[in-house]
Each structure stands twice: as C-alpha cells, then as structure tokens.
C-alpha cells in the first residue's frame, strides 16, 4: 500500500502540476475526475478504468490531507482514504463502480467546505490586522490621557481595605464584602470620538472570599450608577461583560470563553477600542468580542474589584485624537 501511495502522489503531481513543496493554503480543486468507459468496452477495460479512477482519486485525497485546516477535514479525508483502500482490497471493481462518483463527491465537498472555512479565517485575520493598524495609528498620533491622576478625586463605591493612586498607577485591596468595590475617575475624553482604553491588571494577592473574584475595568460611567464593566473571570475562564443601569445589573451580562490567561501576578491587559459605533474588546492584545451602539453615560473610567483581591494596575490610559 505504501508503494501505491507513492504512485498516487507521482500521478497527482503530473495531473495538477503543483509546485514543489506544500503551500500554506489549500490549493484549488482540479476538475472532477471522469470514468472513461464506453458502452462497447469489455469487462477488463471497465476494470482498468475503475482502477485508474481509484488511483487518481486516492492520490488527490492523500495530497489534500496535508492541507487539513482543522480536525474535521483531517478526519473526513482520512476516512475517504480508508474507504478507497477497502474498495481496492475487495477486488470487485466493476461490481462496485457505482460507488466511485459518490466517494468523489464526498471528497470534493470536504475540500470545498474547508476552502470556504480557510478563506473566512484569512479574511477575519486580515480584518484583525487592519484593526490593530488603526489602533496603533491612534496610539501614535493621538493624545495619551492618564485615567489615574493625583489632582483628581475619585468616586469610591463600597469599602477598600487599602487604596493608593498616582499618575497612571493604582494599588487597591478589598476585604470581605457582600458586593464588589469600585473606584472611578472623571476623565477628559470625548464620548463622541474614537478612543482606545487600556489597563494592565496584576493580582498581587487573593483570598477565596467569593467563588469567582474578578478584577475589571469600568468605562462610560456617570460616576454614579450607570456604566459598563469588562472583567477577568479566572475561575470560569472567561471575559465577562456587564452593564449596570441605576445600580442594578442589566440583561447585558455576557461571558466569552478564554483559552489561556497570563499568570495573574504577571498581569493581564484589558483594552477597549471604540471606532464609530462599534466597540472592540481585547485581552492581552487578542480580540475577544465586539459590541455595537453602547450607551456611554459619562466620562468616568475606573476599576471593578471583587472582595478578597489585592491589585496593582498600571498603564491605565486612554488614547484619543
């Protein structure tokens, strides 16, 4: 069978004429294979035609399996490869010849679906690349506005055991409490203009006083009871997005799964980019989710802290033209 596979590849390269080596993208499919059989052909001629078809199709399956973009494509092509091997092993090529177009259709559908998936993924990657380019342009050409300032008195909700702040940095510690604590600063950014908000949050110490103690950033706040929260949920491994209206949690309570956080002591960077009516939310420079047409209630930006956390927050800035 190994010798047959080598033959499959040699035949395939002659048929399609690909360059040496594997491309990074799935090659375009060649035209469908045809069974070259005439009505007047005898049994032996039909058997040879069926064998040639199986050899060429097996070569295609084996070749395209090296371009598998996900487990599903790998699984489907591996199964097709096995089916074709069994087809040859059964020996009755003429009796089973009607199965060959069905097997070829399965192969072509598997590859075409994977090409569509690959193109969508490449398009999304290009969009993300362009998004980061626009963010970097804003950070280079815009004004950097520190959220935390010595000459600004914050609005504090609930009790902090310890709190200290200076330009661009915030140190807080919460004890046992029935609810979260927050500290918010009134900033000078324009709600109607685009902006990029970022903060690096380090967890210095943690006490298991609640199930999922989470730190996060507050934005669009009226420094009272209306604001949005983007927070890190280490226990459930998610980024949570919350909206508070008149002090109560609204229906806008979403969780987005995270594959991997940075070490909490090293720090995790949260960021929000507003571009026209769309908001982009990032964890450690990775786009997590998008939202449209969020209401910004005011200029307040701050920190959300559940009980039992000791945090150090740095690089707490907002960029705007």
Buried (B, 14 or more C-beta within 10 A) or exposed (E): EEEBBEEBBEBBBEBBEEEEEEEEEBBEBEEEBEBEBEEEEEEEBBBBBBEBBBBBBBBBBBBBBEBBBEEEBBEBBBEBBEBBBEBBEEEEBBEBBEEBBEBBEBBBEBBEEBBEBBEEEEEEEEEEEEBBEBBEEBEEEBEEBBBBBEEBEBBBBBEBBEBEBEEBBBBBBBBEBEEBBBBBBBBEBEEEEBBBBBBBBBBEEBBEBBEEBBBBBBBBBBBBEBBBBBBBBBEEEBBBBBBBBEEEEEEBEEBBEBEEBBEBEEBBBBBBBBBEEBBBBBBBEBBBBEBEEBEBBBBBBBBBBBBBBBBBBBBBBBBBE
